[in-house]
Amino acid sequence: MKTIEKALIEGLAEAKLISEMHKEELNKISWGRGARTDKGVHALCNGISLKMSIPEEYLLPGSPLRPSLKEGVELEEEI
């Protein structure tokens, strides 16, 4: 069955933000989800939490996924 959660997991794996192995073992990335509903209605919004490994190329200048920073703020580099 197609679900939003499955599509989200597939998208995260495709973007290499979670490994293919973790698609089937979500407990290893501390996957959590929640929604607030009233009886007989669908959730207006849902929340998820997880641990991700962000590849270095996502932080390189020019990457569309690089976080926007305020002027004068720099990303710390690990050595």
Secondary structure, 3 states (H helix, E strand, C coil): CCCHHHHHHHHHHHCCCCCHHHHCCHHHHCCEEEECCCCCCCCCCEEEECCCCCCHHHHCCCCCCCCCCCCCCCCCCCC
